[in-house]
Amino acid sequence: MEILCSLSWLEQKVRKQKSLLWLRHLSNSWDEWVGVDRLMKHTEENVMKQQALDKKQGVDKNPKSGRSAQTKPKSSADAKLDKEDLKNNVSKGKKRKSDSGAEKDNVSLEKLVRIQIPSSLRKQLVDDWEFVTQQDKLVKLPRSPTVDDILTKYLEYRSKKDGMMTDSIGEILKGIRCYFDKALPVMLLYKKERKQYHEAVVDNVSPSTIYGAEHLLRLFVKLPELLAYVNIEEETLTRLQQKLLDFLKFLQKNHSTFFLSAYDGSKVSEGKGKGKDE
């Protein structure tokens, strides 16, 4: 069973949408260049045609001044009817937009992978947040064991328990490592950790060889959102949920070995750029 590591396509999709919007605005804001061959000669017949077109569009041309004047203003009754029609159309438009948004949200919710994080690990996430954002403490890097070490230990644990090394477990662990390496700088760091990240992850080193269980656990909070963009069959999705839960239980079982009980007490400076909100 394969987990596709496809964070980059989200960035490409955003850039593509922005480009299309920019091109659409550009095309709408430019005037058309008309060649000489498309200009009409100044004859009585062509002047009558122009006046007929102006009348049809509601514009009365004054040949002396060369300025356009608006047609006779509408009566109060007509204006009231137009206002009511506009109000109804806006309401219908808002309703359609709301219905479309609700349908989109429902689809997204249906696709979300449900990962039940054990209570002791949820407490770990709370403590992690408090250490960094409230007490200005950081995880001392490099960590031991690293994310790579933990994934290797889990693979050995499953192989020993099952009596064999299954391809599906190996693919899932590769997927977790890939998602971790790509997601860490984008969505798994608090602002106060960004400076430390730039100092620790250099020369194309993988974050999974520097960071440990504390940051790996944060990935499982974001994983349902990330996997929602991957095309997974329902049966495969069910098996994936079971295996991810088994991995979390493995983290829980080895809590004292994998997780720090206290963070580095040095004061930290807030980094710049995107990160997790405090």
C-alpha positions as CSV (number, residue, x, y, z in Angstrom):
1,M,0.0,0.0,0.0
2,E,1.5,3.3,-1.1
3,I,1.1,6.8,0.4
4,L,1.8,9.5,-2.1
5,C,3.9,12.4,-0.7
6,S,2.4,15.2,-2.8
7,L,2.7,18.5,-0.8
8,S,4.3,20.2,-3.8
9,W,1.2,19.9,-6.0
10,L,-0.7,22.2,-3.6
11,E,1.8,24.9,-4.1
12,Q,1.7,24.4,-7.9
13,K,-2.1,24.6,-7.8
14,V,-2.1,27.9,-5.9
15,R,0.5,29.4,-8.3
16,K,-1.6,28.3,-11.3
17,Q,-4.8,29.8,-9.9
18,K,-3.0,33.1,-9.2
19,S,-1.5,33.1,-12.8
20,L,-4.9,32.5,-14.4
21,L,-6.5,35.4,-12.3
22,W,-3.7,37.7,-13.3
23,L,-4.0,36.8,-17.0
24,R,-7.8,37.3,-16.9
25,H,-7.4,40.7,-15.3
26,L,-4.8,41.6,-17.9
27,S,-7.0,40.6,-20.8
28,N,-9.9,42.6,-19.5
29,S,-7.9,45.7,-18.8
30,W,-6.3,46.1,-22.2
31,D,-8.0,47.9,-25.1
32,E,-8.2,46.2,-28.5
33,W,-5.9,47.5,-31.2
34,V,-8.0,48.2,-34.4
35,G,-6.4,48.3,-37.8
36,V,-7.1,50.9,-40.4
37,D,-8.9,48.4,-42.6
38,R,-11.6,48.0,-39.9
39,L,-12.4,51.8,-39.6
40,M,-15.6,53.0,-41.3
41,K,-15.5,56.0,-43.7
42,H,-17.2,59.1,-42.6
43,T,-20.3,59.0,-44.8
44,E,-23.9,59.9,-44.2
45,E,-24.9,56.2,-44.3
46,N,-22.2,55.2,-41.7
47,V,-23.2,58.1,-39.4
48,M,-26.8,56.9,-39.5
49,K,-25.7,53.4,-38.6
50,Q,-23.6,54.8,-35.7
51,Q,-26.6,56.8,-34.4
52,A,-28.8,53.7,-34.6
53,L,-26.3,51.7,-32.6
54,D,-26.0,54.5,-30.0
55,K,-29.8,54.6,-29.6
56,K,-30.0,50.9,-29.2
57,Q,-27.3,51.0,-26.4
58,G,-29.1,53.9,-24.7
59,V,-26.6,56.7,-25.6
60,D,-27.6,59.9,-27.3
61,K,-24.6,61.4,-29.1
62,N,-24.4,65.2,-29.5
63,P,-22.6,65.9,-32.8
64,K,-21.7,69.4,-31.8
65,S,-20.1,68.7,-28.4
66,G,-18.9,65.2,-29.2
67,R,-20.0,64.1,-25.7
68,S,-22.3,61.3,-24.7
69,A,-25.4,61.9,-22.6
70,Q,-27.3,59.3,-20.6
71,T,-30.8,58.4,-21.6
72,K,-33.8,59.8,-19.7
73,P,-33.7,58.7,-16.1
74,K,-36.0,55.9,-15.1
75,S,-39.2,56.7,-13.1
76,S,-39.2,56.0,-9.4
77,A,-41.5,53.0,-10.0
78,D,-39.1,51.5,-12.5
79,A,-36.1,52.2,-10.3
80,K,-37.9,50.4,-7.4
81,L,-38.6,47.4,-9.5
82,D,-34.9,47.2,-10.7
83,K,-33.8,47.5,-7.1
84,E,-36.0,44.6,-6.0
85,D,-34.8,42.5,-9.0
86,L,-31.2,43.3,-8.1
87,K,-31.8,42.4,-4.4
88,N,-33.4,39.1,-5.4
89,N,-30.5,38.2,-7.8
90,V,-27.9,39.0,-5.1
91,S,-29.8,36.8,-2.6
92,K,-30.0,33.9,-5.1
93,G,-26.3,34.4,-5.9
94,K,-25.3,34.3,-2.2
95,K,-27.5,31.2,-1.7
96,R,-25.8,29.4,-4.6
97,K,-22.4,30.3,-3.4
98,S,-23.3,29.2,0.2
99,D,-24.7,25.9,-1.1
100,S,-21.6,25.3,-3.2
101,G,-19.3,26.1,-0.3
102,A,-21.2,23.7,2.0
103,E,-21.1,21.0,-0.6
104,K,-17.4,21.4,-1.0
105,D,-16.9,21.3,2.8
106,N,-18.9,18.1,3.0
107,V,-16.8,16.5,0.4
108,S,-13.6,17.5,2.2
109,L,-14.9,16.2,5.5
110,E,-15.9,12.9,4.0
111,K,-12.4,12.4,2.6
112,L,-10.6,13.2,5.9
113,V,-8.7,10.3,7.4
114,R,-9.8,9.9,11.0
115,I,-6.8,9.4,13.3
116,Q,-7.6,8.9,17.0
117,I,-4.6,10.2,19.0
118,P,-4.3,8.4,22.4
119,S,-5.0,10.6,25.4
120,S,-1.4,10.5,26.8
121,L,-0.2,11.8,23.4
122,R,-2.8,14.5,23.3
123,K,-1.4,15.7,26.6
124,Q,2.1,15.6,25.1
125,L,0.9,17.9,22.4
126,V,-0.5,20.4,25.0
127,D,2.8,20.2,27.0
128,D,4.7,20.7,23.8
129,W,2.7,23.9,22.9
130,E,3.1,25.3,26.5
131,F,6.9,24.7,26.5
132,V,7.5,26.5,23.3
133,T,4.9,29.3,23.2
134,Q,4.4,30.0,26.9
135,Q,7.8,29.2,28.5
136,D,10.1,30.0,25.6
137,K,11.8,26.6,25.6
138,L,12.9,24.6,22.6
139,V,13.6,20.9,21.9
140,K,17.4,20.6,21.9
141,L,18.7,19.5,18.5
142,P,19.7,17.1,17.1
143,R,17.4,14.8,18.9
144,S,18.0,11.2,19.8
145,P,16.2,9.1,18.8
146,T,15.5,10.9,15.5
147,V,12.4,10.5,13.4
148,D,14.3,8.1,11.2
149,D,15.4,6.1,14.2
150,I,11.8,5.8,15.5
151,L,10.5,4.7,12.1
152,T,13.3,2.1,11.9
153,K,12.5,0.8,15.4
154,Y,8.8,0.5,14.5
155,L,9.6,-1.5,11.3
156,E,11.7,-3.8,13.4
157,Y,8.9,-4.1,16.0
158,R,6.3,-5.0,13.4
159,S,8.6,-7.4,11.6
160,K,9.3,-9.3,14.8
161,K,5.6,-9.3,15.8
162,D,4.4,-10.4,12.4
163,G,7.3,-12.7,11.7
164,M,8.0,-11.0,8.4
165,M,8.6,-7.6,6.9
166,T,5.6,-6.5,4.9
167,D,5.8,-4.1,1.9
168,S,2.7,-2.2,3.1
169,I,4.4,-1.2,6.4
170,G,7.5,-0.1,4.6
171,E,5.6,2.1,2.1
172,I,3.6,3.7,4.9
173,L,6.8,4.5,6.9
174,K,8.4,6.0,3.7
175,G,5.3,8.1,3.3
176,I,5.4,9.3,6.9
177,R,9.1,10.3,6.5
178,C,8.4,12.1,3.2
179,Y,5.4,14.0,4.6
180,F,7.5,14.9,7.7
181,D,10.4,16.3,5.7
182,K,8.2,18.4,3.5
183,A,5.6,19.5,6.1
184,L,8.0,20.5,8.9
185,P,9.2,23.9,7.6
186,V,5.7,24.7,6.2
187,M,3.3,23.8,9.0
188,L,4.9,21.9,11.9
189,L,7.0,24.7,13.5
190,Y,6.0,27.4,15.9
191,K,7.4,30.9,15.0
192,K,9.9,30.7,17.9
193,E,11.4,27.5,16.4
194,R,12.1,28.9,12.9
195,K,15.5,30.4,13.7
196,Q,16.6,27.1,15.3
197,Y,15.4,25.2,12.1
198,H,17.5,27.4,9.8
199,E,20.5,26.8,12.0
200,A,20.0,23.0,12.3
201,V,18.8,22.0,8.9
202,V,21.7,22.9,6.5
203,D,23.3,21.4,3.4
204,N,20.2,19.6,2.3
205,V,20.0,17.5,5.5
206,S,16.6,15.8,6.0
207,P,14.7,17.1,9.0
208,S,13.9,13.5,9.9
209,T,17.6,13.0,10.7
210,I,17.5,16.0,13.1
211,Y,14.1,16.2,14.8
212,G,12.5,13.6,17.0
213,A,9.2,12.4,18.4
214,E,8.0,15.8,19.6
215,H,7.7,17.2,16.1
216,L,6.7,13.8,14.5
217,L,3.6,13.8,16.7
218,R,2.6,17.2,15.4
219,L,2.5,15.7,11.9
220,F,-0.4,13.3,12.9
221,V,-2.5,16.4,13.8
222,K,-2.1,17.6,10.2
223,L,-2.0,14.3,8.4
224,P,-5.8,14.0,7.9
225,E,-5.8,17.3,6.1
226,L,-2.9,16.3,3.9
227,L,-4.2,12.9,3.0
228,A,-7.5,14.4,2.0
229,Y,-5.8,15.5,-1.3
230,V,-4.7,11.9,-2.1
231,N,-6.9,9.6,-4.1
232,I,-7.3,6.6,-1.7
233,E,-9.9,3.8,-2.0
234,E,-12.2,3.3,1.0
235,E,-10.9,-0.2,1.8
236,T,-7.3,1.1,1.6
237,L,-8.2,4.1,3.7
238,T,-9.6,1.8,6.4
239,R,-6.4,-0.2,6.5
240,L,-4.3,2.9,6.6
241,Q,-6.1,4.3,9.5
242,Q,-5.6,1.1,11.5
243,K,-1.8,1.1,10.7
244,L,-1.4,4.7,11.7
245,L,-3.3,4.1,14.9
246,D,-1.0,1.1,15.6
247,F,2.1,3.4,15.1
248,L,0.7,5.9,17.5
249,K,0.2,3.2,20.1
250,F,3.8,2.3,19.5
251,L,4.8,5.9,20.3
252,Q,2.6,5.8,23.4
253,K,4.1,2.5,24.6
254,N,7.6,4.0,24.3
255,H,6.7,7.5,25.5
256,S,9.4,7.8,28.1
257,T,12.1,6.6,25.6
258,F,11.0,8.8,22.6
259,F,9.8,12.0,24.2
260,L,11.6,14.6,26.3
261,S,10.2,15.3,29.8
262,A,11.6,18.9,29.7
263,Y,12.8,21.3,26.9
264,D,15.9,23.5,26.7
265,G,15.4,26.5,29.0
266,S,17.3,29.0,26.9
267,K,15.4,32.0,25.8
268,V,14.4,31.9,22.2
269,S,14.0,34.7,19.6
270,E,11.0,34.7,17.4
271,G,11.8,33.6,13.9
272,K,10.4,35.1,10.7
273,G,8.2,33.4,8.1
274,K,5.3,31.0,8.2
275,G,4.9,28.6,11.0
276,K,2.3,27.2,13.4
277,D,0.3,29.9,15.2
278,E,1.0,30.4,18.8
